[in-house]
Amino acid sequence: MDASATLIFIIASFSLGAVILMKRESIPASMRRGIALAAIVFIAFAFFLIVYSLFNMGTTQP
């Protein structure tokens, strides 16, 4: 697994969540639920990637 791509995804997903929290009043009501669900999925997957990388920290990759 490419560590730089994983790191970029983690930063981007947490940034998306932060932007949504800061700008929640200016997002149209019809789009709020969909954007929030997408952000939750991205953040959950980013958290999974963090935990997965911690479990595989000591292993060598070919």
ABEGO torsion letter per residue (X at the ends): XBAAAAAAAAAAAAAAAAAAAAAAAABBAAAAAAAAAAAAAAAAAAAAAAAAAAAAAABBBX
